[in-house]
Amino acid sequence: MSTTELAWFKSSYSGTQGDDCVEVAVTEQTVCVRDSKDVTRPRFDVGHEVWSRFVGFVTED
């Protein structure tokens, strides 16, 4: 699936200044991640399980 066909979204924690943000797009197989400041750079894809562990880690209190 090409980058333009994906439904990209930013975290609700992203600021309105547009700096230091990432965007994600979810497919059946992976979670795609890219730099929102330079969407022409290559994205990277991770499996759903890996993404869930990452989000769980960064959201721990």
C-alpha positions in Angstrom: 0.0 0.0 0.0 1.5 3.4 -1.0 1.9 6.2 1.6 -0.7 8.3 -0.2 -3.4 5.6 0.1 -3.0 5.4 3.9 -5.2 7.2 6.4 -2.6 9.0 8.5 -3.3 10.6 11.9 -1.4 12.4 14.6 -1.7 11.7 18.3 -4.1 13.8 20.3 -1.1 14.8 22.4 0.6 16.4 19.4 0.9 20.2 19.7 -0.4 22.7 17.2 3.1 24.1 16.5 3.8 21.2 14.1 7.1 20.3 15.7 8.4 16.9 16.8 5.3 14.9 15.7 4.8 11.5 14.2 1.9 10.2 12.3 0.6 6.7 12.2 -1.6 4.7 9.8 -3.0 1.3 10.6 -3.3 -1.5 8.1 -4.5 -5.1 8.6 -0.9 -6.3 8.9 1.1 -3.3 10.4 1.2 0.1 12.0 3.0 2.5 9.7 4.9 5.4 11.3 6.3 8.5 9.6 7.7 12.0 10.5 4.9 14.5 10.1 7.4 17.3 9.3 8.8 15.5 6.3 6.4 13.0 4.9 8.6 12.4 1.9 11.1 10.4 4.1 10.6 6.6 4.2 8.1 5.4 6.8 8.7 2.4 9.0 6.2 -0.4 9.7 5.8 -2.5 12.9 3.5 -5.3 13.8 0.4 -4.7 15.9 1.8 -6.5 18.9 5.1 -4.5 18.8 3.1 -1.3 18.5 0.9 -2.2 21.4 3.9 -2.9 23.6 5.5 0.4 22.6 2.3 2.4 23.4 1.9 0.5 26.7 5.5 1.4 27.6 5.3 5.1 26.8 1.9 5.6 28.5 2.8 3.9 31.8 2.5 6.1 34.9 
